[in-house]
Amino acid sequence: MNTHRAGDAQKRILRRLKIARGHLDKVIRMAEEQEYCINIIHQNQAVQSALREVDTLLLDNHLKTCVVENIKKGDVKTSISELIEVFKRAKK
């Protein structure tokens, strides 16, 4: 499937992913250097937060583009199925 992300959305998503990567690199260094566990957990939580923000940005974009397109084409079932699957996976 093709993606439909405006330049601004694409930039924001990539920026958040790079932030997450930076935080993850820090977690790895901290673990390698055997830093205090709680400090590593805090840094790891920053990774998770950045990735959740990416998910939010992607979902927002998906709803505004792909879902709207599918509804206009009369293909509501596809969008609903995709979204339900996303939320099912999030519970695991």
DSSP file (Angstrom, degrees, kcal/mol; ACC not computed):
  #  RESIDUE AA STRUCTURE BP1 BP2  ACC     N-H-->O    O-->H-N    N-H-->O    O-->H-N    TCO  KAPPA ALPHA  PHI   PSI    X-CA   Y-CA   Z-CA
    1    1 A M              0   0    0      0, 0.0     2,-0.2     0, 0.0     0, 0.0   0.000 360.0 360.0 360.0 144.9    0.0    0.0    0.0
    2    2 A N        -     0   0    0      1,-0.0     2,-0.3     2,-0.0     0, 0.0  -0.546 360.0-132.4 -83.1 153.3    1.1    3.5   -0.7
    3    3 A T        -     0   0    0     -2,-0.2     2,-0.4     2,-0.1    -1,-0.0  -0.771   6.9-154.2-104.5 154.8    1.3    6.0    2.1
    4    4 A H        +     0   0    0     -2,-0.3     2,-0.5     2,-0.0    62,-0.2  -0.777  30.5 153.8-129.3  85.7    0.0    9.5    1.9
    5    5 A R        -     0   0    0     -2,-0.4    -2,-0.1    60,-0.1    53,-0.0  -0.963  38.1-132.5-119.7 125.6    1.9   11.8    4.3
    6    6 A A     >  -     0   0    0     -2,-0.5     4,-2.7     1,-0.1     5,-0.2  -0.309  34.7-103.0 -65.1 157.4    2.2   15.5    3.7
    7    7 A G  H  > S+     0   0    0      1,-0.2     4,-2.4     2,-0.2     5,-0.2   0.860 121.2  51.3 -52.4 -41.6    5.7   16.9    4.1
    8    8 A D  H  > S+     0   0    0      2,-0.2     4,-2.4     1,-0.2    -1,-0.2   0.927 111.3  46.4 -65.0 -45.3    5.0   18.3    7.5
    9    9 A A  H  > S+     0   0    0      1,-0.2     4,-2.5     2,-0.2    -2,-0.2   0.923 112.7  50.7 -62.9 -43.4    3.7   15.0    8.9
   10   10 A Q  H  X S+     0   0    0     -4,-2.7     4,-2.5     1,-0.2     5,-0.2   0.914 110.8  48.7 -61.0 -43.8    6.6   13.1    7.4
   11   11 A K  H  X S+     0   0    0     -4,-2.4     4,-2.4    -5,-0.2    -1,-0.2   0.914 111.9  48.7 -62.9 -43.4    9.1   15.4    9.0
   12   12 A R  H  X S+     0   0    0     -4,-2.4     4,-2.3     2,-0.2    -2,-0.2   0.905 112.2  48.6 -64.8 -41.5    7.5   15.2   12.4
   13   13 A I  H  X S+     0   0    0     -4,-2.5     4,-2.3     2,-0.2    -2,-0.2   0.940 113.6  46.0 -63.8 -48.1    7.3   11.4   12.2
   14   14 A L  H  X S+     0   0    0     -4,-2.5     4,-2.3     1,-0.2    -2,-0.2   0.887 110.9  53.7 -63.5 -38.2   11.0   11.1   11.2
   15   15 A R  H  X S+     0   0    0     -4,-2.4     4,-2.1    -5,-0.2    -1,-0.2   0.934 110.3  46.5 -61.4 -46.3   12.0   13.6   13.9
   16   16 A R  H  X S+     0   0    0     -4,-2.3     4,-2.5     1,-0.2    -2,-0.2   0.883 111.2  52.2 -65.0 -38.2   10.3   11.6   16.6
   17   17 A L  H  X S+     0   0    0     -4,-2.3     4,-2.5     2,-0.2    -1,-0.2   0.900 109.6  49.1 -63.8 -40.1   11.8    8.4   15.3
   18   18 A K  H  X S+     0   0    0     -4,-2.3     4,-2.2     2,-0.2    -1,-0.2   0.870 109.8  51.7 -67.9 -35.8   15.3    9.9   15.4
   19   19 A I  H  X S+     0   0    0     -4,-2.1     4,-2.5     2,-0.2    -2,-0.2   0.933 110.1  49.1 -63.0 -45.2   14.6   11.1   18.9
   20   20 A A  H  X S+     0   0    0     -4,-2.5     4,-2.7     1,-0.2    -2,-0.2   0.909 110.0  51.5 -60.4 -42.3   13.6    7.6   19.9
   21   21 A R  H  X S+     0   0    0     -4,-2.5     4,-2.7     2,-0.2    -1,-0.2   0.905 109.1  50.7 -62.2 -40.9   16.8    6.2   18.3
   22   22 A G  H  X S+     0   0    0     -4,-2.2     4,-1.9     2,-0.2    -2,-0.2   0.921 111.6  47.2 -62.1 -44.2   18.9    8.7   20.3
   23   23 A H  H  X S+     0   0    0     -4,-2.5     4,-2.3     2,-0.2    -2,-0.2   0.911 112.2  50.5 -63.2 -41.6   17.2    7.6   23.5
   24   24 A L  H  X S+     0   0    0     -4,-2.7     4,-2.5     2,-0.2    -2,-0.2   0.905 107.4  53.0 -65.0 -41.1   17.7    4.0   22.6
   25   25 A D  H  X S+     0   0    0     -4,-2.7     4,-2.3     1,-0.2    -1,-0.2   0.901 109.6  50.0 -57.7 -39.8   21.4    4.5   21.9
   26   26 A K  H  X S+     0   0    0     -4,-1.9     4,-2.7     2,-0.2    -2,-0.2   0.903 108.4  51.9 -65.4 -42.0   21.6    6.1   25.3
   27   27 A V  H  X S+     0   0    0     -4,-2.3     4,-2.5     2,-0.2    -2,-0.2   0.923 110.2  49.2 -59.9 -44.6   19.9    3.1   26.9
   28   28 A I  H  X S+     0   0    0     -4,-2.5     4,-2.7     2,-0.2    -2,-0.2   0.932 112.1  47.5 -62.0 -46.3   22.3    0.7   25.3
   29   29 A R  H  X S+     0   0    0     -4,-2.3     4,-2.3     1,-0.2    -2,-0.2   0.922 112.0  50.4 -60.6 -43.5   25.3    2.8   26.4
   30   30 A M  H  <>S+     0   0    0     -4,-2.7     5,-2.7     1,-0.2    -1,-0.2   0.906 112.0  47.0 -62.4 -41.6   23.9    2.9   29.9
   31   31 A A  H ><5S+     0   0    0     -4,-2.5     3,-1.3     3,-0.2    -1,-0.2   0.914 111.8  50.6 -66.3 -42.5   23.4   -0.8   30.0
   32   32 A E  H 3<5S+     0   0    0     -4,-2.7    -1,-0.2     1,-0.3    -2,-0.2   0.867 112.7  46.5 -61.6 -36.1   26.9   -1.5   28.6
   33   33 A E  T 3<5S-     0   0    0     -4,-2.3    -1,-0.3    -5,-0.2    -2,-0.2   0.347 111.9-124.3 -89.3   6.5   28.3    0.8   31.3
   34   34 A Q  T < 5 +     0   0    0     -3,-1.3    -3,-0.2    -5,-0.1     3,-0.1   0.890  44.3 179.3  52.6  47.4   26.2   -0.9   34.0
   35   35 A E      < -     0   0    0     -5,-2.7    -1,-0.1     1,-0.2     5,-0.1  -0.211  44.0 -61.6 -71.1 169.8   24.6    2.3   35.1
   36   36 A Y    >>  -     0   0    0      1,-0.1     4,-1.8     3,-0.1     3,-0.6  -0.276  48.3-129.1 -57.1 130.4   22.0    2.4   37.9
   37   37 A C  H 3> S+     0   0    0      1,-0.3     4,-2.6     2,-0.2     5,-0.2   0.864 105.2  53.8 -53.4 -45.0   19.0    0.3   36.9
   38   38 A I  H 3> S+     0   0    0      1,-0.2     4,-2.4     2,-0.2    -1,-0.3   0.880 107.1  52.1 -62.6 -37.2   16.4    3.1   37.7
   39   39 A N  H <> S+     0   0    0     -3,-0.6     4,-2.0     2,-0.2    -1,-0.2   0.893 110.0  49.0 -65.1 -38.7   18.3    5.5   35.5
   40   40 A I  H  X S+     0   0    0     -4,-1.8     4,-2.7     2,-0.2    -2,-0.2   0.914 109.8  51.9 -66.0 -42.3   18.2    3.0   32.6
   41   41 A I  H  X S+     0   0    0     -4,-2.6     4,-2.4     2,-0.2    -2,-0.2   0.922 108.7  50.8 -60.0 -44.2   14.5    2.5   33.2
   42   42 A H  H  X S+     0   0    0     -4,-2.4     4,-1.3     1,-0.2    -1,-0.2   0.914 112.3  46.3 -60.5 -42.6   13.8    6.2   33.0
   43   43 A Q  H  X S+     0   0    0     -4,-2.0     4,-1.4     1,-0.2    -1,-0.2   0.894 111.2  52.4 -66.9 -39.2   15.8    6.5   29.8
   44   44 A N  H  X S+     0   0    0     -4,-2.7     4,-2.3     1,-0.2    -2,-0.2   0.865 104.6  56.4 -64.4 -36.3   13.9    3.5   28.4
   45   45 A Q  H  X S+     0   0    0     -4,-2.4     4,-2.4     1,-0.2    -1,-0.2   0.845 102.5  56.0 -63.8 -32.5   10.6    5.1   29.2
   46   46 A A  H  X S+     0   0    0     -4,-1.3     4,-2.2     2,-0.2    -1,-0.2   0.882 106.2  50.8 -65.6 -37.2   11.7    8.1   27.1
   47   47 A V  H  X S+     0   0    0     -4,-1.4     4,-2.3     2,-0.2    -2,-0.2   0.953 111.6  47.2 -61.7 -49.7   12.2    5.7   24.2
   48   48 A Q  H  X S+     0   0    0     -4,-2.3     4,-2.3     1,-0.2    -2,-0.2   0.886 111.0  51.5 -61.7 -39.8    8.7    4.2   24.7
   49   49 A S  H  X S+     0   0    0     -4,-2.4     4,-2.1     2,-0.2    -1,-0.2   0.916 109.6  49.5 -63.2 -43.9    7.2    7.7   25.0
   50   50 A A  H  X S+     0   0    0     -4,-2.2     4,-1.7     1,-0.2    -2,-0.2   0.894 111.8  48.8 -63.2 -39.5    8.8    8.8   21.7
   51   51 A L  H  X S+     0   0    0     -4,-2.3     4,-2.3     2,-0.2    -1,-0.2   0.867 108.4  53.2 -70.1 -35.9    7.6    5.7   20.0
   52   52 A R  H  X S+     0   0    0     -4,-2.3     4,-2.3     1,-0.2    -1,-0.2   0.899 107.5  52.3 -63.1 -38.6    4.0    6.2   21.3
   53   53 A E  H  X S+     0   0    0     -4,-2.1     4,-2.5     2,-0.2    -2,-0.2   0.888 107.0  52.4 -64.0 -38.9    4.2    9.7   19.9
   54   54 A V  H  X S+     0   0    0     -4,-1.7     4,-2.9     2,-0.2     5,-0.2   0.934 108.7  50.4 -60.6 -46.1    5.2    8.3   16.5
   55   55 A D  H  X S+     0   0    0     -4,-2.3     4,-2.8     1,-0.2     5,-0.2   0.909 110.4  50.0 -58.3 -42.3    2.2    6.0   16.6
   56   56 A T  H  X S+     0   0    0     -4,-2.3     4,-2.6     2,-0.2    -1,-0.2   0.922 112.0  47.1 -62.7 -45.0   -0.1    8.9   17.4
   57   57 A L  H  X S+     0   0    0     -4,-2.5     4,-2.3     2,-0.2    -2,-0.2   0.913 114.2  47.4 -63.4 -43.0    1.3   10.9   14.5
   58   58 A L  H  X S+     0   0    0     -4,-2.9     4,-2.8     2,-0.2    -2,-0.2   0.920 113.1  47.8 -65.3 -43.5    1.0    8.0   12.1
   59   59 A L  H  X S+     0   0    0     -4,-2.8     4,-2.8    -5,-0.2     5,-0.2   0.923 111.0  51.4 -64.3 -43.7   -2.6    7.2   13.3
   60   60 A D  H  X S+     0   0    0     -4,-2.6     4,-2.0    -5,-0.2    -1,-0.2   0.934 113.5  44.6 -56.8 -47.8   -3.6   10.9   13.0
   61   61 A N  H  X S+     0   0    0     -4,-2.3     4,-1.5     2,-0.2     5,-0.3   0.916 112.4  52.2 -63.9 -43.0   -2.2   11.0    9.5
   62   62 A H  H  <>S+     0   0    0     -4,-2.8     5,-2.5     1,-0.2     6,-0.4   0.916 110.1  48.3 -60.5 -44.5   -3.8    7.7    8.5
   63   63 A L  I  <>S+     0   0    0     -4,-2.8     5,-0.7     1,-0.2    -1,-0.2   0.897 113.8  46.9 -63.2 -39.8   -7.2    8.8    9.7
   64   64 A K  I  <5S+     0   0    0     -4,-2.0    -1,-0.2    -5,-0.2    -2,-0.2   0.688 129.9  16.7 -77.1 -18.4   -7.0   12.1    7.8
   65   65 A T  I  X5S+     0   0    0     -4,-1.5     4,-2.6    -3,-0.3     5,-0.2   0.717 128.4  30.7-117.5 -75.4   -5.8   10.5    4.6
   66   66 A C  I  >5S+     0   0    0     -5,-0.3     4,-2.7     1,-0.2     5,-0.2   0.894 121.7  47.3 -61.4 -45.2   -6.2    6.8    4.0
   67   67 A V  I  ><S+     0   0    0     -5,-2.5     4,-2.5     2,-0.2    -1,-0.2   0.933 113.3  48.4 -65.0 -44.9   -9.3    6.3    6.0
   68   68 A V  H  ><S+     0   0    0     -5,-0.7     4,-2.4    -6,-0.4    -2,-0.2   0.917 112.2  50.2 -60.1 -43.1  -11.0    9.3    4.4
   69   69 A E  H  X S+     0   0    0     -4,-2.6     4,-1.7     1,-0.2    -2,-0.2   0.925 110.7  48.7 -60.6 -45.7  -10.0    8.1    1.0
   70   70 A N  H  <>S+     0   0    0     -4,-2.7     5,-3.1     1,-0.2     4,-0.4   0.902 111.0  50.3 -62.1 -41.5  -11.4    4.6    1.7
   71   71 A I  H ><5S+     0   0    0     -4,-2.5     3,-1.3     1,-0.2    -1,-0.2   0.918 108.6  52.1 -64.0 -42.7  -14.7    6.0    3.0
   72   72 A K  H 3<5S+     0   0    0     -4,-2.4    -1,-0.2     1,-0.3    -2,-0.2   0.850 110.3  49.2 -61.2 -33.4  -15.0    8.2   -0.1
   73   73 A K  T 3<5S-     0   0    0     -4,-1.7    -1,-0.3    -5,-0.2    -2,-0.2   0.509 120.1-112.2 -83.0  -4.5  -14.5    5.1   -2.2
   74   74 A G  T < 5S+     0   0    0     -3,-1.3     2,-0.8    -4,-0.4     3,-0.3   0.624  81.0 125.8  84.6  13.3  -17.2    3.2   -0.2
   75   75 A D     >< +     0   0    0     -5,-3.1     4,-0.9     1,-0.2     3,-0.1  -0.546  16.0 143.6-105.5  66.0  -14.6    0.9    1.4
   76   76 A V  H  >  +     0   0    0     -2,-0.8     4,-2.4     1,-0.2     5,-0.2   0.862  63.2  65.2 -71.1 -36.8  -15.4    1.5    5.1
   77   77 A K  H  > S+     0   0    0     -3,-0.3     4,-2.8     1,-0.2     5,-0.2   0.871  97.7  54.0 -57.8 -40.6  -14.8   -2.2    6.1
   78   78 A T  H  > S+     0   0    0      2,-0.2     4,-2.5     1,-0.2    -1,-0.2   0.945 110.8  45.3 -60.4 -48.5  -11.1   -2.1    5.2
   79   79 A S  H  X S+     0   0    0     -4,-0.9     4,-2.3     1,-0.2    -2,-0.2   0.912 114.1  48.5 -63.1 -43.0  -10.4    1.0    7.4
   80   80 A I  H  X S+     0   0    0     -4,-2.4     4,-2.5     2,-0.2     5,-0.2   0.930 111.9  49.5 -63.7 -44.4  -12.4   -0.4   10.3
   81   81 A S  H  X S+     0   0    0     -4,-2.8     4,-2.3    -5,-0.2    -2,-0.2   0.918 111.3  49.3 -60.5 -44.8  -10.6   -3.8   10.1
   82   82 A E  H  X S+     0   0    0     -4,-2.5     4,-2.0    -5,-0.2    -1,-0.2   0.930 112.9  46.6 -60.8 -45.9   -7.2   -2.2   10.0
   83   83 A L  H  X S+     0   0    0     -4,-2.3     4,-2.1     1,-0.2    -2,-0.2   0.898 110.9  51.2 -67.1 -40.2   -7.9    0.0   13.0
   84   84 A I  H  X S+     0   0    0     -4,-2.5     4,-2.3     1,-0.2    -1,-0.2   0.914 109.6  51.4 -62.1 -41.5   -9.4   -2.8   15.0
   85   85 A E  H  X S+     0   0    0     -4,-2.3     4,-2.3    -5,-0.2    -2,-0.2   0.886 107.4  53.2 -63.3 -38.8   -6.3   -4.9   14.3
   86   86 A V  H  X S+     0   0    0     -4,-2.0     4,-1.7     1,-0.2    -1,-0.2   0.936 111.8  44.8 -60.8 -46.5   -4.0   -2.0   15.5
   87   87 A F  H  X S+     0   0    0     -4,-2.1     4,-1.0     1,-0.2    -2,-0.2   0.836 110.2  54.6 -71.4 -31.7   -5.9   -1.8   18.8
   88   88 A K  H >X S+     0   0    0     -4,-2.3     4,-0.7     1,-0.2     3,-0.6   0.925 109.6  47.8 -63.5 -43.4   -5.9   -5.6   19.2
   89   89 A R  H >< S+     0   0    0     -4,-2.3     3,-0.8     1,-0.2    -2,-0.2   0.850 104.8  59.9 -65.9 -34.1   -2.1   -5.7   18.8
   90   90 A A  H 3< S+     0   0    0     -4,-1.7    -1,-0.2     1,-0.2    -2,-0.2   0.795 100.2  56.6 -65.2 -27.5   -1.7   -2.8   21.3
   91   91 A K  H <<        0   0    0     -4,-1.0    -1,-0.2    -3,-0.6    -2,-0.2   0.728 360.0 360.0 -76.0 -21.8   -3.4   -4.9   24.0
   92   92 A K    <<        0   0    0     -3,-0.8    -1,-0.2    -4,-0.7    -2,-0.2   0.478 360.0 360.0 -72.9 360.0   -0.8   -7.7   23.6
